[in-house]
Amino acid sequence: MLYYLFEYLDKTMDIPGAGVFQYITFRSALALILSLMISTIYGKKIITFLRNQQVGETVRELGLEGQTQKAGTPTMGGLIIIIATLIPVLLLTKLNNIYIILLVVTTLWMGTIGFIDDYIKIFKKDKQGLKGIFKVVGQVGLGLVVGSVLYFNPNVTVRERSSTPISFNQTENVIKETPAEIKSTVTTIPFTKNNELDYAKIIEWTGDGYENWAWLVFIPIVIFIITAVSNGANLTDGIDGLAAGTSAISVLALGIFAFVSGNVILSSYLNIMYIPNSGEMTVFISAFVGALIGFLWYNSFPATVFMGDTGSLTIGGIIAVLAISVRKEMLLPVLCAIFFAENLSVILQVSYFKYTKKRFGEGRRIFLMSPLHHHYQKKGYHESKIVTRFWIVAILLAIVSIVTLKLR
């Protein structure tokens, strides 16, 4: 909204300084500051409101140190993240940008699913919350929407690396070339020299016209990524500050990808895919990172609020959509390796327990407890040490991911 106001003032009244809102860097910095202020200043009021409404965490007895002291801590703190993200986004972004629209829809969609889950746990006294099938249906539904928009919307394009001649300069006696912007299902493969893959090529064996059916491959992949990452973020949210901190680091790395991919000069210099209009996501990412850091003010050990599924599912959904939008989804196993490790630990634990129970008559475990962070708690590590070390790993993974811009 402020973007359009200052654009109008700049064009009609030529007010000095009004044109600064045209710069993504300025609006990103402003979004970061604004979201930090909202999450830290008004976050306390939201926590007080949640406490007054008796929206407290019900803790299951798992035999973990310090667990019982957390009973009654306000949950649904993900509302702080959502509010502190959306207000700067609505004020400072180009609201007609297709990527911003998708991210706002993702935030509200996943936030609603998480809110319903938390509501059932707290007010209906059902520790299981929303049934897993309904969560999956919600995630699949979002994947269908995001995948369909990214595939069919004409404003989602990439610029060809091979240029198309458009004019002849008689003075210089050369052909000037301007790359064409095309619809494409191409994505980036990290750590490879020829680092692009077109999903349409997967069904090339079907014959001529296979490009028209590429959505049959692309949309299911989008659904899988959104479901996997959102569940990974949900499982990571188990101890104070873990999910918010690691997510902020991953999102910051995605912000760098969005900025360089949406900048024609930087993308050309780095020889990476130029994605028109994607740079606007940098403003959203800045607001999101500010909200996560502000939330950590209250969520760091000892936490005075938990994000609940309202926050964790939203975080995972946003990260997935960001990665897909900047064509870096194949980098997620590296960038979000902590999410995948948490997911994998649960899958291995449950599968091995069922297998050994069927084969030997009693279930056996790989880890002392899953998800993975609980395994280290069982080994006697304090949760602050676990969180800090997970943050360090997340920083290293983010650096490796950013280095892939030139490491091929």
N, C-alpha and C positions, 0 to 999 in steps of 0.2 A: 504493500500500500504506500509506504513512504517512498519506495522506488518510483512509482508512477507519479506521485506528487512532485518530487524533485525533478523528474524528467519533464513534467509540464512546466514547472517554474523555470527550468533551464531554457526550454524552447520558446516560451511565450514572453517571459520577463527578463531573460538573460541575467538572472541573479548570480553574482559571483560565488563560486564554490558549489553551486547546485549540481554542476556536472560531475562532481566527484562520486555521486551515486551510480554513475555508469561503470565504475571500476569494480570488478569482482573482488579484488583484494581489499578494497576499503569496506565493502559491504560484509565480507567475510569476517574481518576484524571486528566490525561493529556487532555482528551477530554473535560472535564468541563472547564479547564483553557483556552484551545484553542477556544472553542465556545464563552466563555465570551469575549475574546479579539476580536474575529471577530465581534460579535454583537455590542460591544461598540465602537470599533475603526472604523470599516468599516460601521457600522450602520449609523453613521452621514453622511457618503458620499452617502449612498443609499437614505437617507432622502432628502439630497440636490438635488440628481438626480430626485427624485419624485417631489419635489417642482418645479424644473426647467421645468419638463414636464407637470406641472400644474395638477398633479394627486391629486386633492384636494377633501375632503369630502363634499358632498352635504347634508346639514342638513335640515330635514323636520321640520316644525314648530309644536312642540308638547307642547309648553307652559312650558318648563322646564327651570329652572334658569341656566344661563351661556351657554345655548345651541347655541345661535347665534354667540358667540365668537369662536366656534369651526369650523365654516364654513371656508373651504379652507385649513384646516389642512391636510397634506399629508396622504393618505391612501395606501393600498397595502403593509403596513409595515410587513405583514406576510412573505414577501420575505426575510427580515432580519433573521427571525426565521428559515426558510427553509435552507438558505445558511449557516448560522452559525451552523446548525445541521449536514448537509450532508458533509461538508468539513472534520470535525474531524472523522465522521463515515467512510468515504472513506479512510482516512489515517490510522486509528487505529484499525478497526475491522477486523474480519475474514469475508471477503466478500462472501465466499462460505457457510456461515451459513444461514440456511433456514429462521431463524427468522429475521436476519438482512436484508435479501433480501425482505421479506414481509414488513418490516417497511420502507425500502427505497421506495418500490413500493407504499405503502400507502401515504407516504409524497408527492411524486410526483403526484400521482393520485388525492388526495384531494386538493393539492395545485393548480393543473391545473383547477379543477372545481371552486375553489374559485377565482382564477385569472380571469377566463372568466366572472364570476359574477361581479367582481369589474370593469373589463374592460367595460362591457356593461353599468354599472351605470355611469361611469365617462366619457367615450369617446362617447358613444351612447346617453348620457343624458336620460337614462331610469332608473328612480328611483327604479323600481321593479327588475332590474338586470336579471339574468338568471331565466327563468321560473321554478317554483317549481318542476314541473314534471321532468325536465331535471336534477335538483339536485338529486332528489330521484333516478332516473335511474342511475346516477353516483354512488351514495352511495350503491345501490343494486348491481351494477356491481362489486364494490370493495368487497362487502360482499360475492359475489359468488366466486371471486378469492381467497380471504383469507380463506373462509370456505372450499373450495375444496382442497387447498394446505394443510391446517392443517389436513384435514381428510384423504387425499389420499397419501400425500408425505411420503415415508418410513423413512425419517429422523426426523419426528415428533413423538416422543414416550414418554412414561412415564415408570418409573420403578415400577414393582409390589411390593406391600408391603409384600405379601406372598412369601417366598423364595423358590427357586427350588434347590435341592441338586445337586451338580455337581462333587464332589470328596470325597474320603474317606482318612483321614489322619490316618495311622496305628500307628504312634507314640503317638498321642493324643487320638486315638481310638474314634474320633468323625467325624460326617459328616459335612463338610464345605458347607456353603450355599451362593450362589450369586443370588440376585434377577434378574429376567429376565426383559429386556426392551421390551415393547409391544406397539402395536398400540391400542389406546383406546380413547373413547369419554368421559372419566371420567372427572369430574370437582369437585370443592370444594364448599361445602355449609357452609357458616360462622355460628358461634355460635351454632353448633350442635356437639354432641359427635361422632357419626358415620358420619363424615363430607364429604363423597364423594357420588356423584351422577353420574351414567352412563346414558347419554342421550339415549343410545340404549335401556335401560330398559323401556323407555316410550312406545315403540312399541313392548314390549315383548309379549303382548296379540296376536300378529299376528301369533305366532307359531315358529317352529324351523327355524333357519336361519335368525332370525330377526336382528342379528348383522350386516348382509350385507346391511341392508337398513337403518342403523342408520344415514346416511348422509341426509336422508329426514327430519330428525329432527334437526340435528346439523347445517347444512348450513342455513336454515331459521332463526335459533336463532342467528347465527353470523350476518346475514343481518340486523336483527332487532336491535341488540346491536350497530352496527356501525352507522346505521341511527339515532338511538335515541341519542347516545352520541355526534355525530358530530353536530346534530341540537341543542342539549343542549348547547354545547360550543358556537355555533353561536349566540344563543339568549342571552347568558351571556355576550357577547362582546358588552356592551352598554355604559359603563362609563369607564373612564381612569384607567387602571391597573387592572380591575376586572378579566377579562378572563385570562390574562397572569399570574397573581399572584396565583389565585386559581388553575390553571392548573399546575403550577410549584410544588405546594404542593402535589397535587394528584399524579403527575408523580414521585416525589421523593419517595412516599410510594410504588408505583409500582416497583421502582428500588430496594427497599429492598426485595420485594417479588421475583423479578427476580434473585437477587443475591443468596438468600438462597435456592430457588427452583432449581437453577443450580449448587449448591454446594452439593456434595454427603454427606459430613460430617455434614454440618449444617442442611440439610434436614432430615438426620437420627436423629440428636439430637433433633430437633423440632418435629419429627414425622409427617412431612408433605410430600406431593408428590414430588419426585425427578423427574425433567424434564431435561433429558440430552440435553446439548448444549444451554439451555435457559439462562445460565449465561452471555453469550455474549451480550445479550440485555442490560446489565448493562452499557456497554460502550455507546451504542446508547442513553440510558436514560440520562446518565451524560451529553452528548453533547446537548441533547434536553433541559434539565434543565438549563444548562449554557446559551443557546440561549434565553430561556424565561426570565431569570433574566437580561441578557444583554438588551433584548428588553424593559424590565421595566424601564431601565435607561432613555429611551426616552418616554415611554408610561405612566409613572406615572403622576399624576396631577401636573400642567396642561400639557397634552400630546402634544408632538411635532410631533407625528405620530400615526396613528391608524393601527391596523393589518388588518382590512377589512376581508372579507370572505376568502381571500388568507390564512390568518393565523388561523382564528377561525375554519373553516372546517377541516384544517390540524390537528390542535390540537386535536379536537374531534375524528378524525379518528385514530390518533396515540394512544390516551389513550384507545380507544376501542380495538384495535388490541393487545396492550400490555396486557390488562386485560384478554383477551381470550387466549393469548399465555401462560400466567402463570397460567391458569385455576382458575382465580379469578374474572370472569365476574359477578358472583352472589353477589360479594361484591361492585359492582359499585353503587347500590342505596345508599350505605353508603358513600363510598369514594367520589363519585361525586354527592352527594345529592344536592349541589348547582345547578348543571346543571339540575337535574331532577326537582328541585323546580321552576327554571325558565321556563322549558318546561311546567310543570303542571299549572303554573299560567296563561300562555297563553291559554292552552287548556280549563281550567275552565272559564276564562274570556270570550272567544269567544263562548263557548257552552252555558253558562248562559245568555249571551246577546241575542243569537239567540232564546233560549227557552222563555225568558221573553218577547221578542218582539212578538213572535208568540202567547203567551198566554195572555199578557196584552196590546199589541198594541204598547209598547215602550220598548226598550232594557234597561236592568239594568246591573250594574257591581258589581262584587265582590271586585275587587281592584280599587284603584283610577286610576291605569294605569298598564298595563303589557308590558313586563316581570316584575318580582317581584322587581328588583332594581329601576325601574321607579316609583313604588308605594311608595317607601321610599323617593324618590326625591320629589314627589308630597306632601308628608307629611312635607317637609321642611328640611330634613336632607341634609347636604352638601355631595357631592359625595365622598370626601375623607374619611369621617366618614363611609359611607356605605361600601366602598371598604375595609377599615381596619377591620370592623366588619365581613364582609364576609370572609376575610382572616383568622381571628381568628376562625370562625366556620369551615373553611376548615382544619385548623391545628388540631382542636379537632377531626374532622371526620377522618383525616389521622391517628391520634394516636389510635382511636378506631379500625380502620381497621388493623393496625399493631398488636394490641393486640390480634386480632383473631387468630394469629399464635399459641397461647397457650390457648386462652379462648374458650373452647368448652363445 
